[in-house]
Amino acid sequence: MVTHLRQKRNKMSRTDLSVETAEEIRKRVFEDAGFMKVTQVVRRGGGTFRVGLRPVVIRGEKRFQGEMTEEGQTTVKNFDLEAAKRGLEDMLEQTGPRELHLMTATGDLHVRVTKKGKALESRSAKMERAVDEQPGHDRVKRQPLTSFDSVALLKAIDIADADGRIKASMRGKYDQVNEFLKVIDSVVAEKPEKTLNIVDCGCGSAYLTFAVYFYLTYAREFEVRVCGIDLKPEVIAKARNMAQNLDVSNQVTFIEGDIATSEPGFEPDIMLSLHACDTATDEALARGIEWKCRYLLCVPCCQHELHKTLKEGGPMQAIMRHGILRERLADLLTDTFRAQILRVLGFRVNVMEFVSAEATARNVMLKAEFCVKPGQAPAISEYLELRDFWKVTPWFETRMARLMNKYLSRY
Ligand SMILES: C[S@@+](CC[C@H](N)C(=O)[O-])C[C@H]1O[C@@H](n2cnc3c(N)ncnc32)[C@H](O)[C@@H]1O
């Protein structure tokens, strides 16, 4: 028995996954060359138990790495094929409420088992993810935050413990920051000058703010200035203190204030925002446009504005009746409106999942580059059609009224 991968069981002995789904998971884990990882999270009795299995190559041999997190303690162990198969059976035999997430190069399978034992399955659309052909047990070295000596940074910003290990409670944030850095990497790769000014709107505890500075400075050799803005005096005081301890107070600065009225003190090339609440995301986009940033990289958070204004009745009533569907529709529409307004204003926009849903449920990023002529007819007419259909005026349009009216009044 692979005790290492076992999770606490409840009293039911049979699995509540269907035979077909369990068989599909076995096949995708052990026969699909694009298998990336499978994880299962069980929440019970106030505790969370997480197990995961991923392929690794150790000294040229294919192995599987199991990771188990229980009561904040993570242990990792490598298995051969037979032991990994027994470990997966332990996962599949688990019963009771839990979530299982299987990632492969061609797509994901997500199973949520409810308290009543109902297995709700969802499958992603077909994907073409790049797979590491030689995933070593040291694969983590290829993450942006392990491509330079980042231990002091990670300890200072409280992502790593005193021994330099990523804290289990910070794993989601660590993944978000790494994936965000990859997106930044993709936009700065072609930049001929090695200087970068970046503003982080709603920086909170400044994990991303510092990570961006250190990564672009030490791994990419840019001359970087970063400014974090946040309303909360306590987070700004803490961030300034960290900057001093890391000896970067001149390069990484912080403003305690509203995004709407703060000035970073330089002309930013990139505006970032990660989970700025509600319309703070729109404000961040608006300021990014006013500051004439070439890139806007924005991961929205909670969104309440359209949720309140979406009209009841008509064919949409079937959606509006259910709080959760109404909320998801409002989220979807808010980001659609944002993307479309940015298109009207001259941005090429990519809306993407920048990190897995395991790291954060709020994992949609708007990646926008100012590179087309503003006010293009197709973008405007699509926007007006969308707005007329839903009979709402999104806050972002109101915020950008001066510019938007200039373009919309032509139609
Ligand atoms: C959910 S936290 C995210 C923090 C950080 N970006 C991260 O991902 O760890 C959102 C932050 O946005 C800040 N915020 C919200 N509205 C703001 C505004 N109008 N101006 C400045 N900061 C704002 C909040 O104070 C909070 O610290």
The ligand as an ORCA input file, in Angstrom:
! r2SCAN-3c Opt
* xyz 0 1
  C      -8.060     41.055     -3.327
  S      -6.812     42.204     -3.004
  C      -5.585     41.692     -4.142
  C      -4.217     42.132     -3.740
  C      -3.068     41.708     -4.638
  N      -3.145     42.286     -5.968
  C      -2.946     40.211     -4.703
  O      -3.383     39.622     -5.672
  O      -2.450     39.623     -3.755
  C      -7.467     43.679     -3.722
  C      -6.763     44.925     -3.255
  O      -7.241     46.021     -4.033
  C      -7.283     47.149     -3.187
  N      -8.214     48.148     -3.775
  C      -9.534     47.993     -4.045
  N     -10.037     49.103     -4.594
  C      -9.012     49.993     -4.697
  C      -8.895     51.320     -5.183
  N      -9.949     51.965     -5.701
  N      -7.698     51.913     -5.122
  C      -6.622     51.275     -4.597
  N      -6.672     50.011     -4.127
  C      -7.838     49.375     -4.172
  C      -7.754     46.606     -1.871
  O      -7.413     47.467     -0.790
  C      -7.024     45.256     -1.814
  O      -5.811     45.353     -1.117
*
